[in-house]
Amino acid sequence: MRILIGVLAVFAFVGGDRLRAASLARQSSQQQENPNRPPWAQKPKSADSVPAAKAEASDPTQDRAKIKVSVNLVNVLVSVLDEHNRPAADLPIEAFRVLDEDNPQAIAVFEKETQQPLDLALMIDASLSAQLGMPSQREAAAHFIQQVLRSGDRLAVYAFDENVTQLAAFSDNVGHLQEAVRRVPQDAGTSIYDAVYLGSRALAWQGSDRRRVIILITDGGETTSHADFDSARREAVRTNTLLYTVVIRAMKSESGRNTAGEHALETITDTTGGAVFYPDSSAQLDSIFDRIDRELRTQYRLGYYPNPRGPADTYRRIEVTVTPRAPGASQPAVNTADSQSSAAAQTQPPVYSVRHRKSYYTGLP
């Protein structure tokens, strides 16, 4: 009888511990997956959180293919501009050279004017709302939304001050998105690093087979971010987010202006392969947005499988160069009257400027 009572006590003790452990696990899960936090601000779910039914129904062959594409293939968006800052179109694959940590790579994917759909995060500094209240500036941003969205593209509107607030979720509803731009609230503080960090994470939630772009409009004066420069830049690199920055300066003189914030933005933007613009007046915003739109529609997409592959959980350096047509290379036939000018043109190879992301993250093992 005593033995029986002892056995029952052990079972009760163990069962109680299991119940308490399960309760703690549920509490921990609820804390980590707080439903009150917007999806774009939460951590991406791990593979362990996939429902068992879906995991069992998956095709192992397809899973292996997906892993190979997402882990091994490195995608690089390349903007090539001529000496007049116009997109250089119709360059052949032979014109491009890709280096991974100084090792030449075989280009496995090559697309001219890539049709990969866009996810864009339009992020507006709320401390600029007094300036953006001017009809011309607000309408320039609203016109850009209508101009940039094509079939399959999505855009979201954010305002940032001390916090980063989503005003319109990712969609192709032009009218709704334009209305969000027109109601950016006025507030204090400028959290530029938070905007880049959270914007990159928001884009990563939208899907892997899409281009990720942040359009950041700010005065460049970082004041209130919780994230720092390094974490913002790493997140943009990790998620392969392309950053275009428009810095609206209240004063043109560097005296009294936060040039350190501008330099930090230039560095992050250059790391992603994007560009920084400094309009002298609101009248230039339309032309800047036109240039961004044109560049996004004329990007080359290069893909390669790194050889040798780098260690897991590291950042690898990328370099892309474009070799111009050699002088004297074959050219289309020209009229005799134009032969002299054509010959002079052939003596000078075209000069290209090339922008692309400077590094990529290899992922966890």
C-alpha positions in Angstrom: 0.0 0.0 0.0 2.8 2.4 0.9 4.5 1.6 -2.4 1.3 2.3 -4.3 0.9 5.7 -2.6 4.5 6.6 -3.3 4.1 5.8 -7.0 1.0 7.9 -7.2 2.8 10.8 -5.6 5.6 10.6 -8.1 3.1 10.7 -11.0 1.3 13.6 -9.5 4.6 15.5 -9.0 5.8 14.9 -12.5 2.4 15.7 -14.0 2.3 18.9 -12.1 5.7 19.9 -13.3 4.7 19.1 -16.9 1.6 21.2 -16.6 3.6 24.1 -15.1 6.2 23.8 -17.9 3.5 23.8 -20.5 1.9 26.9 -18.9 5.2 28.7 -18.9 5.8 27.8 -22.5 2.4 29.1 -23.5 3.1 32.3 -21.6 6.5 32.7 -23.2 5.0 32.2 -26.7 2.3 34.7 -26.0 4.9 37.3 -24.9 7.1 36.7 -27.9 4.1 36.8 -30.4 2.3 39.8 -29.0 -0.8 40.2 -31.2 -0.8 43.9 -30.4 2.5 44.5 -32.3 2.1 45.0 -36.0 3.5 42.1 -38.2 6.2 44.3 -39.7 7.7 45.0 -36.2 7.7 41.4 -35.1 10.5 38.9 -35.6 10.1 36.6 -38.6 8.7 33.2 -37.5 11.0 30.2 -37.4 10.5 27.1 -39.4 9.5 25.3 -36.2 6.3 27.5 -36.0 5.0 26.1 -39.3 1.9 23.9 -38.6 2.6 20.2 -38.7 -0.1 19.6 -41.4 1.6 21.9 -43.8 5.0 20.5 -43.1 3.8 17.0 -43.7 2.1 17.9 -46.9 5.2 19.6 -48.5 7.2 17.9 -51.2 10.8 17.2 -50.1 12.1 17.7 -53.6 10.5 21.2 -53.8 11.8 22.0 -50.4 15.3 21.2 -51.4 15.0 23.4 -54.5 13.6 26.3 -52.4 16.5 26.0 -50.0 19.0 26.0 -52.8 17.6 29.2 -54.3 17.1 31.1 -51.1 20.3 30.2 -49.4 22.9 29.7 -52.3 21.8 32.1 -55.0 22.9 35.7 -54.4 20.8 38.3 -56.3 22.4 41.7 -57.1 20.4 44.6 -58.6 22.7 46.8 -60.7 22.1 50.3 -61.9 24.3 51.4 -64.8 24.3 55.0 -65.7 26.1 56.8 -68.5 28.0 60.1 -68.2 24.7 62.0 -68.4 23.2 60.0 -65.6 20.9 58.2 -68.0 20.3 54.4 -67.6 22.6 52.4 -69.9 20.3 49.8 -71.5 20.9 46.7 -73.5 24.3 45.8 -72.1 25.2 42.1 -72.7 26.0 39.7 -70.0 29.6 39.7 -71.2 29.9 43.4 -70.1 29.5 42.5 -66.4 32.0 41.0 -64.0 31.1 39.9 -60.5 33.6 39.4 -57.6 32.7 37.8 -54.3 35.5 38.5 -51.8 37.7 39.2 -54.8 36.9 35.8 -56.4 35.4 36.0 -59.9 31.9 34.5 -60.2 29.9 32.8 -63.0 26.7 34.7 -63.6 23.8 32.2 -63.4 20.9 34.7 -63.7 20.9 37.7 -66.0 17.9 40.0 -66.6 17.8 43.3 -68.5 15.2 45.7 -67.1 14.2 43.1 -64.5 10.4 42.5 -64.2 10.7 41.3 -60.6 7.8 43.0 -58.7 8.5 45.8 -56.3 7.7 46.3 -52.6 8.3 49.9 -51.6 8.2 51.5 -48.2 7.7 55.3 -48.5 9.0 56.7 -45.2 8.4 60.4 -44.5 10.1 62.3 -41.6 7.2 63.8 -39.6 9.3 66.7 -38.5 9.2 67.8 -42.2 5.4 67.9 -42.1 5.4 71.7 -41.9 7.4 71.8 -45.2 5.5 68.8 -46.7 2.3 70.7 -45.9 3.1 72.8 -49.0 0.9 71.4 -51.8 3.7 71.1 -54.3 5.7 68.8 -52.1 2.9 66.6 -51.0 1.6 66.3 -54.5 5.1 65.3 -55.8 5.0 62.3 -53.4 1.4 61.5 -54.3 2.3 61.7 -58.0 5.3 59.4 -57.4 3.0 56.7 -55.9 0.8 56.8 -59.0 3.8 56.8 -61.3 5.9 54.0 -59.7 3.2 51.3 -59.0 2.8 48.8 -61.8 0.9 45.5 -61.9 2.1 43.3 -59.1 3.8 46.1 -57.2 2.9 47.1 -53.6 3.7 50.2 -51.5 3.2 51.2 -47.9 3.4 54.7 -46.3 5.1 55.3 -43.0 5.7 58.4 -40.9 8.6 58.6 -38.4 9.3 60.9 -35.5 10.2 59.4 -32.1 8.4 56.3 -33.4 7.8 54.7 -36.7 4.1 54.5 -37.7 2.5 52.8 -40.6 -0.1 55.0 -42.2 -1.1 52.7 -45.0 -0.3 49.0 -45.3 1.3 47.5 -48.4 -1.2 47.6 -51.3 -1.6 48.9 -54.9 -4.5 51.1 -53.9 -3.2 54.4 -55.3 -5.9 56.6 -53.9 -5.6 55.2 -50.3 -1.8 55.5 -50.4 -2.0 59.1 -51.7 -4.4 60.0 -48.9 -2.0 58.6 -46.4 0.8 60.9 -47.7 -1.5 63.9 -47.4 -2.2 63.2 -43.7 1.4 62.8 -42.3 1.1 64.2 -38.8 3.4 66.9 -37.5 5.6 65.8 -34.6 9.0 66.1 -33.0 12.0 63.9 -33.1 13.7 62.1 -36.0 14.3 58.3 -35.8 16.1 57.7 -39.1 17.9 54.5 -38.0 14.7 53.1 -36.6 13.0 53.9 -40.0 15.7 52.0 -42.0 15.7 49.1 -39.5 12.0 48.6 -39.2 11.3 49.4 -42.9 13.8 46.7 -43.9 12.1 44.2 -41.6 8.7 45.2 -42.9 9.8 44.6 -46.5 11.3 41.2 -45.5 7.8 40.1 -44.4 6.4 40.6 -47.9 8.1 37.8 -49.7 11.5 36.7 -51.0 11.0 36.8 -54.8 10.5 40.6 -54.9 12.6 43.7 -55.0 12.7 45.6 -51.7 13.0 49.4 -51.7 12.8 52.1 -49.1 12.2 55.7 -50.3 13.3 57.8 -47.3 12.4 61.6 -47.2 14.1 63.4 -44.3 16.0 66.4 -43.2 18.9 64.1 -42.2 18.9 65.1 -38.5 19.0 61.8 -36.5 17.9 62.5 -32.9 15.7 59.8 -31.3 16.4 56.3 -32.7 16.7 53.2 -30.5 18.6 51.4 -33.2 22.1 52.6 -34.1 24.0 53.2 -37.4 25.5 49.6 -37.5 22.2 47.8 -36.7 20.3 49.8 -39.3 22.9 49.2 -42.0 23.2 45.5 -41.1 19.4 45.0 -41.3 19.2 46.7 -44.7 22.0 44.4 -46.0 20.6 41.3 -44.4 17.2 41.8 -46.0 18.7 43.0 -49.4 16.8 46.3 -49.2 17.6 49.1 -51.6 17.6 52.6 -50.1 16.9 55.9 -51.9 17.2 58.9 -49.7 15.9 62.4 -50.4 17.4 64.9 -47.9 15.4 68.2 -47.7 17.7 70.7 -46.0 16.1 73.7 -44.2 19.5 75.5 -44.6 22.0 75.1 -47.4 25.0 76.1 -45.3 26.7 73.4 -43.4 27.0 75.7 -40.4 24.4 74.6 -37.8 23.2 71.6 -40.0 23.5 68.0 -38.9 26.0 66.9 -41.5 26.9 63.8 -39.5 23.4 62.4 -40.0 23.7 63.2 -43.7 27.1 61.4 -44.0 25.7 58.4 -42.1 22.7 58.2 -44.6 25.1 58.5 -47.5 27.1 55.5 -46.2 24.0 53.3 -45.6 22.5 54.2 -48.9 25.7 53.5 -50.8 26.0 50.1 -49.0 22.6 49.1 -50.4 23.3 50.3 -53.9 20.8 53.2 -53.8 21.3 56.9 -54.2 21.1 60.1 -52.1 19.4 63.3 -53.5 19.7 66.9 -52.2 17.0 69.0 -53.9 17.6 72.7 -53.7 13.8 73.4 -53.9 10.5 71.5 -53.8 10.3 72.0 -57.5 13.0 69.4 -58.0 11.2 66.6 -56.2 9.2 65.6 -59.3 12.4 65.2 -61.3 14.0 63.2 -58.5 11.1 60.9 -58.2 11.1 60.5 -62.0 14.8 59.5 -61.9 14.1 56.9 -59.1 11.2 55.4 -61.1 13.3 55.3 -64.3 16.2 53.6 -62.5 13.9 51.0 -60.9 12.6 50.1 -64.3 16.0 49.8 -66.0 17.9 47.8 -63.4 19.9 44.7 -64.3 19.4 41.7 -62.1 22.5 39.4 -61.7 22.5 36.1 -59.8 25.3 33.8 -58.9 26.1 30.9 -56.7 29.1 31.9 -54.6 32.3 29.9 -55.3 33.8 29.3 -52.8 30.9 29.6 -50.4 31.5 31.8 -47.3 31.0 30.6 -43.7 27.5 30.9 -42.3 26.5 34.0 -40.3 28.9 36.3 -42.1 28.8 39.3 -44.4 30.5 38.9 -47.8 31.8 41.7 -50.0 30.5 42.1 -53.6 32.0 44.0 -56.5 30.4 44.5 -59.9 32.2 46.1 -62.8 31.0 46.9 -66.3 33.5 46.8 -69.2 32.6 49.4 -71.9 32.7 48.5 -75.6 36.3 48.6 -76.7 37.3 51.3 -79.2 37.0 50.1 -82.8 34.5 47.4 -81.9 31.9 46.6 -84.5 29.3 49.3 -84.9 26.1 49.7 -87.1 26.7 51.1 -90.6 26.6 54.9 -90.8 26.1 57.4 -93.6 29.3 58.9 -95.1 28.3 62.3 -93.8 28.3 60.9 -90.3 31.4 58.8 -90.6 33.8 61.4 -89.3 31.8 62.1 -86.1 31.2 58.4 -85.6 34.9 57.6 -85.9 35.7 60.2 -83.3 33.0 58.7 -81.0 34.6 55.3 -81.3 37.9 56.5 -80.0 36.4 57.2 -76.6 34.7 54.2 -74.9 31.6 55.1 -72.9 32.0 55.9 -69.2 29.6 54.2 -66.9 28.9 54.6 -63.2 27.7 51.4 -61.5 25.7 51.1 -58.3 24.9 47.9 -56.5 24.8 46.5 -53.0 28.2 46.1 -51.5 27.7 43.0 -49.4 25.3 40.3 -48.5 24.5 38.1 -45.5 25.2 34.4 -45.8 22.5 33.3 -43.3 22.5 31.1 -40.3 23.7 27.4 -40.6 
